[in-house]
């Protein structure tokens, strides 16, 4: 802390040293005010002078920079585990027939009916394993790892009047490029709750992704994507800002890694479930260094087809 004296007061170095105690008392009096320090010292020459005092405070920023850095990676001290399992339909189940058979009389039949078009609302594998079920946390848990957004664009394709893939997780901030492998024009129409909607045509044979967009916000449930030209076309995407989400594959299996140890409440969502939810709050306990395995039963009476 430096001290500057003004108001015409001039002191030699030796005089200043001699009056060190006096000046110190004056400074203390100015700081303490009414604490009993009211007398002004006489510096001689028959004049009494009250010096103006300025305090130069050390640079707080510089001091802070000298302090040891504290790591912001909370996961470094958090015990992690994994969650894996399978979604299986229980009860009376019927395999859905194709949505359209090859050669059916539908719009643009030479392209759209060139092959059988499956009904992707419910796709069952061996032992009634369910494909296309979303399992996710609504938000990142305390101590969770940060999302790493891929630098390369996500490819969202169309072939024989179907979207590929039908269901997927999309990291917030990743570019989505819309492709078209068909010889006809398609229309991509997103139906989000929080993000801006996209509604644009995709020209025939576009393999460059001239239409692209980015989800900037998370969604609480997967959003649907449709084609206004071919109304049976549908896909689902879930934008997330954390890595704790998955979609079941053709065997009904999923894996979510690096979860902080503790209890977590997962959403289990499927397009054919009544209201969309198989489970709104599936409570799962994750143990440190271990993999929690679970079969998630999907009762067939929850279907709405």
C-alpha positions in Angstrom: 0.0 0.0 0.0 1.6 3.3 -1.1 0.9 6.8 0.6 0.9 10.1 -1.2 0.9 13.5 0.6 -0.4 16.6 -1.1 -1.8 20.1 -0.2 1.6 21.8 -0.7 3.4 19.7 2.0 7.0 19.1 1.1 9.1 16.8 3.2 12.8 15.8 2.8 13.6 12.1 2.9 15.3 12.5 6.3 12.4 14.5 7.6 9.9 12.0 6.4 11.8 9.2 8.2 11.9 11.3 11.4 8.2 11.8 11.2 7.4 8.2 10.3 5.6 7.6 13.6 3.7 10.9 13.3 2.5 10.2 9.8 1.5 6.7 10.8 -0.7 8.2 13.5 -2.3 10.6 11.1 -3.1 7.8 8.7 -4.6 5.8 11.5 -6.7 8.8 12.6 -8.0 9.3 9.1 -9.0 5.7 8.8 -10.6 5.4 12.2 -12.4 8.7 12.1 -14.3 9.0 15.3 -12.4 6.4 17.2 -10.6 8.9 19.4 -8.0 10.3 17.0 -8.9 14.0 16.5 -5.6 15.9 17.1 -3.7 17.1 14.1 0.1 17.0 14.6 2.2 20.2 14.3 4.9 19.7 11.6 6.5 23.0 12.6 6.7 26.4 10.9 3.7 27.6 12.8 1.3 26.0 10.4 -1.0 23.0 10.9 -1.6 21.0 7.7 -4.0 18.1 7.2 -2.5 16.0 4.4 -4.6 14.4 1.6 -4.0 10.7 1.7 -4.4 8.3 -1.2 -4.2 4.5 -0.9 -2.9 2.5 -3.8 -4.3 -1.1 -3.5 -2.4 -4.0 -5.1 -3.8 -5.3 -8.4 -6.3 -7.9 -7.3 -6.2 -9.6 -10.7 -2.5 -10.1 -10.5 -2.7 -11.5 -7.1 -5.4 -13.9 -8.1 -3.3 -15.1 -11.0 -0.5 -16.1 -8.6 -2.9 -18.4 -6.7 -2.8 -22.1 -7.6 -5.4 -23.1 -10.2 -8.3 -25.2 -9.1 -9.4 -27.9 -11.6 -13.0 -27.5 -12.9 -13.2 -31.1 -14.0 -15.4 -32.4 -11.2 -15.5 -35.9 -12.8 -11.8 -36.3 -11.7 -13.0 -36.9 -8.2 -16.3 -38.6 -9.1 -16.6 -42.3 -9.1 -18.1 -43.5 -12.4 -20.0 -46.6 -13.6 -22.1 -47.7 -16.6 -25.7 -48.7 -17.4 -26.4 -51.3 -20.0 -29.4 -53.5 -20.8 -32.2 -54.5 -23.2 -35.7 -53.4 -23.8 -38.1 -56.4 -24.2 -41.8 -56.3 -25.0 -43.9 -58.4 -22.7 -47.5 -59.7 -23.1 -49.3 -60.4 -26.4 -47.3 -59.1 -29.3 -48.0 -59.1 -33.0 -45.4 -58.3 -35.6 -46.5 -55.4 -37.7 -46.8 -56.1 -41.5 -45.1 -53.9 -44.0 -46.5 -50.4 -44.3 -46.5 -50.9 -48.1 -45.6 -53.9 -50.2 -43.4 -53.7 -53.2 -45.4 -52.5 -56.2 -48.1 -50.8 -54.1 -50.0 -48.0 -55.6 -48.7 -45.1 -53.6 -47.2 -41.7 -54.5 -44.1 -42.0 -56.6 -44.4 -45.8 -56.7 -41.3 -46.4 -58.9 -39.2 -45.1 -56.0 -41.3 -45.4 -52.9 -42.7 -48.9 -53.7 -39.5 -50.3 -55.3 -39.1 -52.4 -52.1 -41.3 -53.4 -49.1 -41.7 -50.4 -46.8 -41.6 -51.6 -43.1 -43.8 -50.2 -40.4 -41.1 -48.7 -38.2 -43.4 -47.7 -35.4 -42.7 -51.1 -33.8 -39.7 -53.2 -34.9 -39.1 -56.4 -32.9 -36.0 -58.6 -32.8 -35.3 -61.9 -31.3 -37.2 -62.7 -28.1 -39.3 -59.5 -28.7 -36.4 -57.1 -28.2 -37.6 -53.6 -29.2 -35.5 -51.4 -31.5 -35.7 -47.6 -31.4 -36.4 -47.0 -27.7 -34.8 -43.9 -26.3 -33.2 -44.1 -22.8 -31.9 -40.8 -21.4 -31.4 -38.4 -18.6 -33.3 -35.1 -18.8 -30.2 -33.2 -17.7 -26.6 -33.9 -16.9 -26.1 -35.2 -13.4 -23.8 -33.5 -10.9 -20.2 -34.6 -11.6 -21.2 -35.7 -15.1 -18.8 -35.5 -18.0 -19.2 -32.7 -20.6 -20.6 -33.3 -24.0 -18.1 -33.5 -26.8 -19.8 -32.3 -29.9 -18.4 -34.0 -33.0 -16.8 -31.7 -35.5 -18.0 -33.7 -38.5 -21.6 -33.2 -39.7 -24.3 -35.8 -38.9 -25.6 -37.4 -42.0 -29.4 -37.8 -42.2 -30.4 -39.6 -45.4 -33.5 -40.7 -47.4 -33.8 -43.7 -49.6 -36.9 -45.5 -51.1 -39.0 -42.8 -49.3 -37.6 -43.7 -45.8 -35.5 -41.7 -43.4 -32.2 -43.2 -42.3 -31.6 -43.6 -39.4 -35.2 -43.8 -38.1 -34.2 -42.9 -34.5 -31.1 -41.2 -33.1 -29.4 -39.0 -30.5 -28.1 -35.6 -31.9 -25.6 -33.6 -29.8 -26.5 -30.0 -29.5 -24.3 -27.9 -31.7 -23.6 -30.6 -34.3 -24.5 -29.8 -37.9 -27.1 -32.0 -39.4 -26.8 -32.5 -43.1 -29.9 -33.8 -44.9 -29.1 -36.1 -47.9 -31.4 -37.6 -50.6 -30.5 -40.9 -52.3 -33.8 -40.9 -54.3 -34.4 -39.6 -57.8 -37.4 -37.6 -56.5 -37.7 -34.5 -54.3 -38.4 -34.9 -50.6 -39.3 -32.4 -47.9 -37.8 -32.4 -44.5 -40.0 -31.0 -41.8 -38.9 -31.0 -38.1 -41.4 -30.6 -35.3 -39.5 -29.5 -32.2 -40.8 -27.9 -29.0 -37.8 -25.6 -28.2 -35.7 -25.4 -31.4 -36.7 -23.5 -34.6 -38.6 -25.7 -37.0 -37.1 -26.7 -40.4 -39.3 -27.1 -43.4 -37.5 -27.3 -46.7 -37.3 -29.4 -49.9 -34.4 -31.7 -50.6 -33.5 -32.0 -54.3 -33.2 -35.5 -56.0 -29.8 -37.1 -55.6 -28.4 -34.6 -53.2 -25.4 -36.2 -51.6 -23.8 -33.0 -50.4 -26.3 -31.9 -47.8 -27.3 -28.6 -49.2 -30.0 -28.4 -46.5 -28.4 -28.4 -43.0 -29.4 -27.2 -39.6 -28.2 -27.2 -36.0 -30.1 -27.9 -32.8 -29.2 -25.2 -30.3 -31.4 -26.4 -27.4 -32.2 -29.7 -25.8 -35.6 -31.3 -26.1 -37.5 -33.0 -23.3 -38.8 -35.7 -25.7 -37.7 -36.9 -29.1 -39.0 -34.7 -31.9 -40.6 -36.1 -35.1 -39.4 -35.4 -38.6 -41.8 -35.8 -41.5 -41.9 -35.4 -45.3 -44.9 -33.4 -46.5 -44.7 -35.0 -49.9 -44.7 -38.6 -48.6 -46.8 -38.4 -45.4 -45.9 -41.9 -44.2 -42.2 -41.0 -43.9 -41.2 -40.3 -40.2 -38.1 -40.2 -38.0 -37.3 -39.2 -34.5 -34.3 -37.2 -33.1 -33.4 -36.2 -29.6 -31.1 -33.2 -29.2 -29.0 -33.5 -25.9 -26.3 -31.4 -24.2 -24.8 -34.3 -22.3 -23.5 -37.8 -23.2 -26.1 -39.7 -21.1 -28.6 -40.9 -23.8 -28.9 -43.9 -26.0 -31.3 -45.6 -28.5 -31.8 -49.4 -28.6 -30.4 -51.3 -31.6 -31.9 -54.2 -33.5 -31.2 -56.5 -30.5 -33.0 -54.1 -28.1 -29.7 -53.3 -26.4 -28.2 -50.0 -25.2 -25.2 -48.8 -23.2 -24.7 -45.5 -21.3 -21.1 -45.0 -20.0 -19.4 -42.8 -17.4 -22.3 -42.1 -15.2 -21.5 -40.7 -11.7 -22.1 -43.3 -9.0 -25.5 -42.9 -7.3 -29.2 -43.0 -8.2 -30.4 -41.7 -11.5 -33.9 -41.3 -13.0 -34.1 -42.2 -16.7 -36.7 -41.5 -19.2 -37.7 -44.5 -21.4 -39.5 -43.2 -24.6 -40.9 -45.0 -27.7 -42.9 -43.6 -30.5 -45.5 -46.4 -30.3 -46.1 -46.1 -26.6 -49.3 -44.4 -25.5 -48.2 -40.9 -24.7 -44.7 -41.8 -25.7 -43.5 -42.9 -22.3 -42.6 -46.5 -21.5 -41.2 -45.2 -18.2 -41.2 -41.5 -17.1 -38.9 -42.1 -14.2 -36.9 -45.3 -14.3 -34.8 -45.3 -11.1 -31.4 -46.9 -11.6 -28.5 -47.1 -9.1 -25.0 -46.8 -10.5 -22.1 -48.3 -8.5 -18.6 -47.1 -8.7 -16.5 -48.9 -11.2 -19.3 -51.3 -12.1 -21.8 -51.9 -14.9 -25.4 -52.0 -13.9 -27.3 -54.4 -16.1 -31.1 -54.3 -16.5 -33.9 -55.7 -18.6 -36.5 -53.0 -19.2 -40.0 -54.6 -19.7 -42.2 -52.8 -22.2 -45.8 -54.1 -21.6 -47.7 -54.5 -24.9 -50.8 -52.9 -23.3 -48.9 -49.6 -23.4 -48.9 -49.7 -27.2 -51.0 -47.3 -29.2 -50.7 -48.3 -32.9 
